């Protein structure tokens, strides 16, 4: 009985007093997102016990930042809250009247700013996260072998089944649709070692070079 009473007292002290107050907020994974922007959204009241920290609302607030793909908030006893951020990474960009839009591998437009070097330009009739051709282009680029992805300068998406890759050296890969991505990835590498300017892997069992 005495042990139960002692435990109850300890819990009450820990819950309602600053004994286990949050003293440190540790933020990890931010680069494009300013750390101070994350801290402003964490908003933990002064002297709040770590036992009373509700991690879900904090995670939702931080996840509202457009450049944040996901976030995890954890209590680290005795006095630290750890916020781990995964940022969105652009795989394509397109030009619009209001600026250059960045799109990540989930097809989300998350920023209007200049792309980093190595991000391919998207050329399609109605670019945007809700556009089927844009979604197809994102899926194609996300499925490319790393060695090929680094060579892509521009992605032209005429339709969901007509996506082509314009490489930095002037060559073109006709990829087709999003189907058979694994097979296309397997055949495109050896195909690009052949002389030519246009490499068609849209039908991976019948590839051609022109």
Secondary structure, DSSP 4 states (H G I P E B T S, - for coil): -HHHHHHHHHHHHHHHSGGGB--EEEEES-SSS-HHHHHHHH-PPTT-BGGG--HHHHHHHHHTSTTEEEEEEEEETTTEEEEEEEE--EEEEEEETTEEEEEETTS-EEEESPPPTTPEEEEETT-STT-HHHHHHHHHHHHS-HHHHTTEEEEEEEETTEEEEEETTS-EEEEESSTTHHHHHHHHHHHTTSS-SEEE-SSTTS-EE-
